[in-house]
Amino acid sequence: MTEETAAMPASTKLSLRDLVTVRLPAASAYLSVLRTATAGLAARLDFTLDEIEDLRIAVDEACAMLLAQAVPGTDLECEFELTGDAMRIAVSVLTVDGQVPSRETFAWTVLSSLAGDVDARVGADDRVTVMLQKRRGAAGAP
């Protein structure tokens, strides 16, 4: 919470959303930074320890899928959007061939079970983005 949000009325705070972007070299050596950022942001939303660990692993898996086809020397970008009881994460990188990860792989199945909603798309210049969304308490929901 910033000084500005602390001074706001409670009704205004409920409509706020936090957006955090992390950009780092597209190399596996830097993935620990994203895992740590993921855990810290999920903790801010009061995710359980199990949910935080699931998200850490999911982000790592999404990055691994993308790094396999990243253009050498480019950056990996991870955007976190925190809204109430959910976190949306979009991981993207410029790729050599602009192919979205196959949804028929074991890795995609694992990613879907860890993160909840998962999707992928190809944007301009063959930038591939994997999007994850996890809601707090979703595993125990009816």
C-alpha positions in Angstrom: 0.0 0.0 0.0 1.3 3.4 -0.9 0.8 6.7 1.0 -1.7 7.7 -1.7 -3.8 4.5 -1.3 -3.6 4.6 2.5 -5.2 8.1 2.5 -8.1 7.0 0.2 -11.6 6.1 1.4 -12.2 2.3 1.7 -14.7 2.4 -1.1 -12.0 3.7 -3.5 -9.5 1.1 -2.4 -11.7 -1.7 -3.4 -11.7 -0.6 -7.0 -7.9 -0.3 -7.2 -5.8 -2.8 -9.0 -2.0 -3.2 -8.9 0.0 -3.8 -12.0 3.6 -4.9 -11.7 5.9 -5.5 -14.7 9.2 -7.3 -14.5 11.5 -7.3 -17.5 14.7 -9.4 -17.4 17.0 -11.2 -19.8 15.4 -14.3 -21.4 17.7 -16.7 -19.7 16.9 -19.4 -17.1 19.5 -17.9 -14.7 17.0 -15.1 -14.0 13.9 -17.1 -13.3 14.5 -17.1 -9.5 13.7 -13.4 -9.6 10.3 -14.1 -11.1 9.6 -16.9 -8.7 10.4 -14.6 -5.8 8.3 -11.7 -7.2 5.4 -14.2 -7.8 5.5 -15.4 -4.2 5.7 -11.9 -2.8 2.8 -10.6 -4.8 0.6 -13.7 -4.1 1.3 -13.3 -0.4 0.1 -9.7 -0.7 -3.3 -11.1 -1.8 -3.3 -13.5 1.2 -2.9 -16.7 -1.0 -2.2 -19.8 1.1 1.3 -21.2 1.2 0.2 -24.0 -1.2 -1.4 -21.6 -3.6 1.8 -19.4 -3.6 4.0 -22.5 -4.3 1.6 -23.5 -7.1 2.0 -20.1 -8.7 5.8 -20.1 -8.3 5.9 -23.4 -10.1 3.4 -22.3 -12.8 5.4 -19.1 -13.6 8.6 -21.2 -13.8 6.9 -23.7 -16.2 5.4 -20.9 -18.4 8.8 -19.3 -18.6 10.5 -22.6 -19.5 8.0 -23.1 -22.3 8.8 -19.7 -23.7 12.6 -19.7 -23.2 12.9 -22.7 -25.4 11.9 -20.6 -28.4 13.1 -17.1 -27.3 15.2 -15.0 -29.7 18.7 -14.9 -28.2 19.6 -11.7 -26.4 15.9 -10.6 -25.9 14.1 -9.9 -22.7 11.4 -11.9 -21.0 8.6 -9.8 -19.7 6.2 -10.7 -16.9 3.2 -8.6 -16.0 1.4 -9.3 -12.7 -2.1 -7.9 -12.2 -3.5 -8.1 -8.7 -7.3 -7.7 -8.4 -9.0 -8.5 -5.1 -8.8 -12.3 -4.8 -7.1 -13.1 -8.1 -3.7 -12.7 -9.8 -3.3 -12.5 -13.5 0.1 -13.2 -14.9 1.2 -12.7 -18.5 4.7 -13.9 -19.4 5.9 -13.0 -22.9 9.0 -13.1 -25.1 10.0 -12.5 -28.7 10.3 -15.9 -30.3 12.1 -17.4 -33.3 9.0 -19.0 -34.8 5.9 -17.4 -33.1 4.4 -20.7 -32.1 2.2 -20.9 -29.0 3.0 -23.8 -26.7 1.1 -27.0 -27.5 -1.9 -27.6 -25.2 -1.5 -31.3 -25.8 1.7 -31.6 -23.7 2.2 -32.8 -20.1 3.7 -29.4 -19.3 0.5 -27.6 -20.4 -1.6 -30.0 -18.3 0.6 -29.3 -15.2 0.5 -25.6 -15.9 -3.3 -25.7 -16.1 -3.7 -27.6 -12.8 -1.3 -25.3 -11.0 -2.6 -21.9 -12.2 -6.3 -22.4 -13.0 -7.0 -20.5 -16.1 -4.3 -20.7 -18.7 -4.1 -19.4 -22.3 -1.5 -18.4 -24.9 -1.4 -16.1 -27.9 0.9 -14.8 -30.5 1.2 -11.0 -30.9 3.2 -8.6 -33.1 6.7 -9.6 -34.1 6.1 -13.2 -33.0 5.9 -12.3 -29.4 4.3 -15.2 -27.6 2.5 -14.7 -24.3 1.3 -17.3 -21.8 -1.4 -16.0 -19.5 -2.3 -17.4 -16.1 -5.0 -16.6 -13.7 -5.4 -18.0 -10.2 -8.0 -17.1 -7.7 -7.4 -17.3 -4.0 -9.2 -20.4 -2.6 -10.2 -21.7 -6.0 -9.0 -25.2 -5.3 -11.5 -25.5 -2.4 -14.3 -23.8 -4.2 -17.4 -25.9 -5.0 
